[in-house]
Amino acid sequence: MSDRDDFLAWVRATLYEAEVALHNGDAAPRRALWSRTEPVSVLGAWRNAVGREEVDALFTSLATAFSDCTSYAFELQSYDVIGDMAYTVGLEHTSVSVDGQPRTYTLRATQVYRREDGAWRVAHRHGDTLTD
């Protein structure tokens, strides 16, 4: 299996499961996939964060707000692996309760990854709401 194939399998399983967990109120799986090495950053649809401390606070806040995920699908549009770096670009289609109110939305999401000690870790995320 190639690096690209291994990475794509990780995105479709491990990363996907972490996103579903976050949307059900559990930030631990997403935290586990994020880099322990600075810099890390999020330019988020709802809030930005730079550095591990701010990123962890953001994930805690999101997990507190999210519950009852009824649907999450990641529509991958582009990706590549170049050595120990990779990226994904795609649409995240989500149906979830936010602060107890059901919502359905689509985010455009770009993420940058780096391989650390043989494991993929997220180093940067940019997400914004897709509008018509």
Disulfide bonds with the S-S distance in Angstrom:
none
